[in-house]
C-alpha cells in the first residue's frame, strides 16, 4: 500500500486486533477505478462494479485491494453495486480467489 495514499490496512495500524476478513460474508479482490462520483468505484476480479461504502479512506485508482462486507440494501452511490465495507486490506490478505489469466 503506497504511503500517503489515504489507504490503510488493519495490519498497518499495528496492535489493533480486529476481525479477520474470513469473518465476513463477502470478500472481493479487485482494483480501484477512477470516476466514482459519490463513492469510490471498485472493479472486482469477478467482473462486478462496486461502489464502496463506509470508512474506506481514499484509495488511489489502479490500486489492487481487498474489501469484505455485505451488499448494501440502500445507497446514495451513483454507479455499481453498493458494498458496505467492514474490512479492507492488501491483496495478499484477501481470502477471495484471484482471477485466472
N, C-alpha and C positions, 0 to 999 in steps of 0.2 A: 504494500500500500504506500503510495508516494507521500512523503511528509508534506504537510501544508495543503493537502488535497481536501481537507474538511471531512475525510472519511476515517472512521476508527473501527477497528475490530475489537471485540471484547478482550481478546488476548493482548492488545496493545495497552489496555488500561492498567495492566499489572495484576494486582492482587484481588481485583473484584471477581468474586465467584458468581457465576450465573448459570442459567440453564444451558444445556448442550443443544446444538442445532437439531439433534435427534429427538428432542422433546416436543417438536412442533409438527403439525400435520402435513406441512408442505414446505419443501426446500427446493429452491431453483438456483441453478448456476447460470450465469449469463453475463451480458455486457451492458453497461450504462450507455444510453443513446442520447444524442443532443435533441433538443426540441420539446422536452417536457414543459408545458406551459404552466400548469398548476402544481405538478408533482414530477419528480424525476422519472424519466422513461427508462425502461429496462427491457432488453430483449433476451428472453430465456433461451438456453440451449435446446429447449423443447419446441422452439419456434414461436412461442407466445410473446405478445407485447403486454407489458405490465406497467402500471403507474404505482410508484412506491409511496405508501402512506406511513406516517409515523416518524420517529426520530432517526432518520437515515443520514443526516448530515448533508453534505453537498458533494456527492461523488462526481468525479470528472468523466465526461464522455469518453468511451473507449476502455474504461476500467473494467476488468473482469472481477466480479464479486459473487458472493453467495448471499441470498436472502431467504429467511424462513419465517413463516407466519401462516396467515389464512386469507382467503378471498374475502374482501370486504363486501357487506351487503349494500352499503350506501357510500357514495364518494362524491367529492367535488372535482375530482380529476377529469380532464377533458379527453384523454385518449388511453386506450388499453384497458385491460382488466385490472381493477384496483386490488392491490395486495397490501394488506395490513401487516407491516414488518415488525416482528417481535425480536428477531435476531438477525444480525448482519455480520459478515466477516470475509476473510480472504478465500479465494477459490480453493486452496488446498485444505481448508477446514470443512468443506461442504460435503454432506452425505449424498447430495444429488449426483446422479451419473453425469459424466462428461459426454459431450456429443461425439459421435464417432465420425471419422472423416473417410 
